Amino acid sequence: MSDSSLRLVWVYPDLLSTYGDQGNALVVERRARQRRLQVERYDVRSDQPVPTSGDIYLIGGGEDRPQRLAAERLRRDGGLQRAVGNGAIVFSVCAGYQILGHEFINDLGEREPGLGLLDVVSTRGEGERCVGDVLADIDPQLGLPPLTGFENHQGVTHLGPSARPFARTRLGKGNGTGDGTEGAFNDTVFGTYMHGPVLARNPLIADLLLKLALDVNALPPVDDRWYDALRDERIAAATAQPA
């Protein structure tokens, strides 16, 4: 592994890739290569140690039992926590988002400890599942256009004082708390309920992860026409739905 390579780690594709979220890894890798950046991607299965020298770590969604198994193995392994301590960037989706918090409700109906990398706690909602397209305004400090994605979860995630909402919903349920928040982030760790895959629908989020990992303020431009067409189509479809 050369020092000049961008090290991208896709965590536990055997447990947490139920909803196509592995597409997020493809998008980050593709957008790095479009800038002629050297990328080394590692797909780390749940029976393998999580490397601590990665630059960007991606975690996807999954069903309840695989989520519990993933949380158990990540706690025992400790590699992801050490990587964050080394300054790595983490982007997580749905079940992965809940795992990064302090705790969530597992498939046995019990409180399962998370990794404590985000100041959030997830419970299980008692109403209807949060399902459908979402449109939300991302925190202004991140300088990104509106978030588009698809949510499918029963979880309700409450943010603590050190976590900022990733976005504020215009359409959809987001964190499920009724306060309009969607996802959470701190300096280097991000969580969202959005599938899609979310980075295909929001490529500038992928670029943000690259900039943070490279510690740069800007990246060379790339052809975004395909992404823009997808975004426009999905935003139009979401806003056309009856309230």
Order of alpha helices (4+ residues) and beta strands (2+ residues): beta-alpha-beta-beta-alpha-alpha-beta-alpha-beta-beta-beta-beta-beta-beta-beta-beta-beta-beta-alpha-alpha-alpha
